[in-house]
Amino acid sequence: MTTEEIRAVVKSSIARITGIDPQEISDQASYKDDLKLDSLTILEIAVDAEYQFKIKIPDGELGTIRTVEDTVKTVQQYLDLGAS
């Protein structure tokens, strides 16, 4: 799966969970500062990413995900680990 495909799925997930138009979600958008999301919503996005991509992100890493791009990179990392 390409980075662009991952990014599209992540943005679609964010849009579905928050109601924000995917066109308004930039790659560098901060969940808290730019999108004004609370920690529970951010966790819901991370859990949805795990489900969508069939990966497991360790709990300790969930706290490091602050932007859309962080989510994309984390998904890519765990997809790559699962493939090896």
ROSE-4610 file (N, C-alpha, C; in Angstrom, 1 decimal, always signed):
// ROSE-4610
residu = [M/M/M/T/T/T/T/T/T/E/E/E/E/E/E/I/I/I/R/R/R/A/A/A/V/V/V/V/V/V/K/K/K/S/S/S/S/S/S/I/I/I/A/A/A/R/R/R/I/I/I/T/T/T/G/G/G/I/I/I/D/D/D/P/P/P/Q/Q/Q/E/E/E/I/I/I/S/S/S/D/D/D/Q/Q/Q/A/A/A/S/S/S/Y/Y/Y/K/K/K/D/D/D/D/D/D/L/L/L/K/K/K/L/L/L/D/D/D/S/S/S/L/L/L/T/T/T/I/I/I/L/L/L/E/E/E/I/I/I/A/A/A/V/V/V/D/D/D/A/A/A/E/E/E/Y/Y/Y/Q/Q/Q/F/F/F/K/K/K/I/I/I/K/K/K/I/I/I/P/P/P/D/D/D/G/G/G/E/E/E/L/L/L/G/G/G/T/T/T/I/I/I/R/R/R/T/T/T/V/V/V/E/E/E/D/D/D/T/T/T/V/V/V/K/K/K/T/T/T/V/V/V/Q/Q/Q/Q/Q/Q/Y/Y/Y/L/L/L/D/D/D/L/L/L/G/G/G/A/A/A/S/S/S]
num = [1/1/1/2/2/2/3/3/3/4/4/4/5/5/5/6/6/6/7/7/7/8/8/8/9/9/9/10/10/10/11/11/11/12/12/12/13/13/13/14/14/14/15/15/15/16/16/16/17/17/17/18/18/18/19/19/19/20/20/20/21/21/21/22/22/22/23/23/23/24/24/24/25/25/25/26/26/26/27/27/27/28/28/28/29/29/29/30/30/30/31/31/31/32/32/32/33/33/33/34/34/34/35/35/35/36/36/36/37/37/37/38/38/38/39/39/39/40/40/40/41/41/41/42/42/42/43/43/43/44/44/44/45/45/45/46/46/46/47/47/47/48/48/48/49/49/49/50/50/50/51/51/51/52/52/52/53/53/53/54/54/54/55/55/55/56/56/56/57/57/57/58/58/58/59/59/59/60/60/60/61/61/61/62/62/62/63/63/63/64/64/64/65/65/65/66/66/66/67/67/67/68/68/68/69/69/69/70/70/70/71/71/71/72/72/72/73/73/73/74/74/74/75/75/75/76/76/76/77/77/77/78/78/78/79/79/79/80/80/80/81/81/81/82/82/82/83/83/83/84/84/84]
x = [+0.9/+0.0/+0.9/+0.6/+1.4/+1.1/+2.0/+1.8/+0.5/+0.3/-0.9/-2.2/-2.2/-3.4/-3.6/-2.5/-2.7/-3.2/-2.7/-3.1/-4.6/-5.1/-6.5/-7.4/-7.0/-7.8/-7.8/-6.7/-6.6/-7.5/-7.4/-8.2/-9.7/-10.0/-11.4/-11.9/-11.1/-11.4/-11.7/-10.8/-10.9/-12.2/-12.5/-13.7/-15.0/-15.0/-16.1/-16.3/-15.2/-15.3/-15.7/-15.1/-15.3/-16.3/-16.6/-17.5/-16.8/-15.5/-14.7/-14.5/-14.7/-14.5/-13.1/-12.9/-11.5/-10.7/-11.3/-10.5/-9.9/-10.5/-10.0/-9.0/-8.6/-7.6/-6.3/-5.4/-4.0/-3.2/-2.1/-1.2/-0.5/-0.3/+0.4/-0.5/-1.8/-2.8/-2.6/-2.5/-2.4/-3.8/-4.0/-5.3/-5.8/-5.0/-5.5/-5.6/-4.5/-4.5/-5.2/-5.1/-5.8/-7.2/-7.3/-8.6/-9.5/-8.9/-9.6/-10.3/-9.5/-10.0/-9.6/-10.4/-10.0/-9.3/-8.7/-7.9/-8.7/-9.9/-10.8/-11.0/-11.2/-11.4/-10.1/-9.0/-7.7/-7.5/-7.8/-7.7/-8.6/-9.8/-10.7/-10.2/-9.5/-8.9/-7.8/-7.0/-5.9/-6.4/-7.4/-8.0/-8.6/-9.3/-9.8/-8.7/-7.6/-6.5/-6.0/-5.9/-5.5/-6.5/-7.8/-8.8/-8.7/-8.6/-8.6/-7.4/-6.3/-5.0/-4.6/-5.4/-5.1/-3.7/-3.4/-2.1/-2.4/-1.3/-1.4/-0.4/-0.8/+0.1/+0.2/+1.5/+1.7/+1.1/+0.5/-0.1/+0.9/+2.2/+3.1/+3.4/+3.1/+3.3/+2.1/+0.9/-0.3/-0.2/+0.5/+0.7/+1.6/+2.4/+3.3/+2.6/+1.4/+0.7/+0.0/+0.5/-0.1/-0.7/-0.2/-0.7/-1.2/-1.8/-2.2/-1.0/+0.0/+1.3/+1.9/+1.8/+2.3/+1.5/+0.2/-0.6/-0.2/+0.0/+0.3/+1.7/+2.7/+4.0/+3.9/+3.1/+3.0/+2.4/+1.3/+0.6/+1.6/+2.4/+3.3/+4.4/+4.9/+5.9/+5.4/+4.1/+3.6/+3.2/+2.8/+2.5/+3.8/+4.9/+6.2/+6.6/+6.5/+6.9/+6.1/+4.8/+4.0/+4.3/+4.9/+5.2/+6.5/+7.3/+8.7/+8.7]
y = [-1.2/+0.0/+1.2/+2.2/+3.4/+4.4/+5.3/+6.4/+7.2/+7.4/+8.2/+7.4/+6.1/+5.3/+5.3/+5.2/+5.2/+6.6/+7.7/+9.0/+9.2/+8.7/+8.8/+8.1/+6.9/+6.1/+6.8/+7.3/+8.0/+9.3/+10.0/+11.3/+10.9/+9.9/+9.4/+9.0/+8.3/+7.9/+9.1/+10.1/+11.3/+12.0/+12.1/+12.7/+12.0/+10.7/+9.9/+10.1/+10.1/+10.1/+11.6/+12.6/+14.0/+14.8/+14.4/+15.2/+16.3/+16.4/+17.4/+17.0/+17.9/+17.6/+17.2/+16.0/+15.6/+16.6/+17.4/+18.4/+19.5/+19.6/+20.6/+20.0/+18.8/+18.1/+18.1/+18.9/+19.0/+17.9/+17.5/+16.5/+16.9/+18.1/+18.6/+19.1/+18.9/+19.3/+18.6/+19.4/+18.9/+18.6/+17.4/+17.0/+17.9/+18.4/+19.2/+20.7/+21.2/+22.6/+23.0/+22.3/+22.7/+22.1/+20.8/+20.2/+20.2/+20.7/+20.9/+19.6/+18.5/+17.2/+17.0/+16.3/+15.9/+14.5/+14.1/+12.9/+11.7/+11.6/+10.5/+10.3/+11.4/+11.4/+10.9/+11.5/+11.1/+9.6/+9.1/+7.6/+6.8/+7.3/+6.7/+6.6/+7.6/+7.7/+6.6/+6.5/+5.6/+4.1/+3.9/+2.5/+2.2/+3.2/+2.9/+2.6/+3.3/+3.0/+1.6/+1.1/-0.3/-1.2/-0.9/-1.8/-1.8/-0.6/-0.5/-1.1/-1.0/-1.6/-2.9/-3.4/-4.7/-4.7/-3.7/-3.6/-3.3/-3.4/-3.1/-2.1/-0.9/+0.2/+0.1/-0.1/-0.2/+1.0/+0.8/+1.9/+3.1/+2.8/+3.8/+4.7/+4.2/+5.0/+5.9/+5.5/+6.2/+7.7/+7.9/+9.3/+10.2/+9.5/+10.3/+10.8/+10.3/+10.7/+12.0/+13.0/+14.4/+15.0/+14.5/+15.1/+14.0/+14.4/+13.4/+12.7/+13.4/+12.8/+11.8/+12.1/+11.1/+9.8/+9.9/+8.8/+8.0/+8.7/+8.0/+7.3/+8.0/+7.4/+6.2/+6.2/+5.1/+3.9/+4.2/+3.1/+2.4/+3.3/+2.7/+1.9/+2.3/+1.6/+0.2/+0.2/-1.1/-2.0/-1.4/-2.2/-2.9/-2.1/-2.6/-3.7/-3.5/-4.6/-5.8/-5.7/-6.9/-7.6/-6.9/-7.5/-8.3/-7.9/-8.6/-9.8]
z = [+0.0/+0.0/+0.0/-0.8/-1.0/+0.2/+0.4/+1.4/+1.1/-0.2/-0.6/-0.3/-0.5/-0.2/+1.3/+2.1/+3.5/+4.0/+3.4/+3.7/+3.4/+2.3/+1.9/+2.9/+3.3/+4.3/+5.6/+6.1/+7.4/+7.3/+6.3/+6.2/+6.1/+5.4/+5.3/+6.7/+7.5/+8.8/+9.7/+9.6/+10.4/+10.1/+8.8/+8.4/+8.9/+8.8/+9.3/+10.8/+11.6/+13.0/+13.5/+12.8/+13.3/+12.5/+11.3/+10.5/+9.8/+9.9/+9.2/+7.7/+6.8/+5.4/+5.1/+4.4/+4.2/+3.4/+2.6/+1.9/+2.8/+4.0/+4.9/+5.9/+5.7/+6.6/+6.0/+6.4/+5.8/+6.4/+5.7/+6.2/+7.5/+7.7/+8.9/+10.0/+9.8/+10.8/+12.1/+13.2/+14.5/+15.0/+15.6/+16.0/+17.1/+18.0/+19.1/+18.6/+18.1/+17.8/+16.5/+15.4/+14.2/+14.0/+14.4/+14.2/+15.5/+16.6/+17.9/+18.4/+18.3/+18.8/+20.2/+20.9/+22.3/+22.3/+23.4/+23.4/+23.1/+23.5/+23.2/+21.7/+21.0/+19.6/+18.9/+19.3/+18.8/+19.0/+20.1/+20.4/+19.5/+19.2/+18.4/+16.9/+16.5/+15.2/+15.1/+16.1/+16.2/+16.2/+16.9/+17.0/+15.6/+15.0/+13.7/+12.7/+12.8/+11.9/+12.1/+13.4/+13.6/+12.9/+13.1/+12.5/+10.9/+10.4/+8.9/+8.3/+8.9/+8.3/+8.9/+9.9/+10.5/+11.1/+11.9/+12.6/+14.1/+14.9/+16.3/+16.7/+17.1/+17.5/+19.0/+19.5/+21.0/+21.7/+22.9/+23.6/+23.9/+24.1/+24.3/+23.2/+22.0/+20.8/+20.4/+21.0/+20.7/+21.1/+22.2/+22.7/+21.9/+21.0/+20.1/+18.8/+18.6/+17.3/+17.6/+16.9/+17.1/+15.9/+14.7/+13.4/+12.5/+11.4/+10.4/+9.9/+9.6/+9.0/+10.0/+11.3/+12.3/+12.2/+12.0/+11.9/+10.6/+9.5/+8.3/+8.4/+9.0/+9.2/+10.2/+11.2/+12.1/+11.5/+10.7/+10.0/+9.0/+8.3/+7.3/+8.0/+9.2/+9.9/+10.3/+10.8/+11.3/+10.2/+9.0/+7.9/+7.4/+7.3/+6.9/+7.9/+9.2/+10.1/+9.9/+9.6/+9.4/+8.2/+7.2/+5.9/+6.0/+7.0/+7.1/+8.0]
